Amino acid sequence: MGGTVRLSKLRFLCVFLVSFALLLVVWQWADGARWYARGLLAGAALLGPALHGWVLETAADGVTAPTWVHGDRHVRASVQFDALAVGLVPLLALLLATPAVSMRRRALLLAVGATLYLLVDTFVVALFPVLVFYKNPFTDVLGTFLGLITFVGAPVIIWFALTFRQLQQILRPLR
């Protein structure tokens, strides 16, 4: 029994690492960060005014950082969009490596997972001007927490939530 569990873990790890490496190559080749950042900023531009009234202005040159504007107040969105965007890659690799998932369900999980990850990032970017402009201990802690969730936690949390049923079948302690 111990060998079977190790083999399963080893298979999962190998599929994850190979998927991760291949997805990174495709991500770089397709300039995924640029496309992801465009979608992220478009979503944040729609969500931001509804949440807090700040409007996101983006420069046509693509070089100047986007800026949140509220009346005469300005907050430069000093977010590393390429680093934020690449967090999608481990999520997709985790979903690809999860055993006991049919191809059809895996495709659905990949689409739903990518959408959820984009929504999490969009929400955090939309909150950015509130967290930066209204500086206080609460916004500092909330900003740090959201940054941690966005960069580290979101891929694993989304993967776990989407694949819990499959993981329960494989891992006895989850039953």
Buried (B, 14 or more C-beta within 10 A) or exposed (E): EEEEEEEEEEEBEEBBEEBBEEBBEEBEEEEBBEEBBBEBBEBBBEBBBEEBEBEBEBEEEEEEEBBBEBEEEEBEBEBEBEEBBBBBBBBBBBBBBBEEBEEEBBEBBBEBBBEBBBBBBBBBBBBBBBBBBEEEEEBEEBBEEBBEEBBEBBBEBBBEEBBEEBBEEBEEEEE
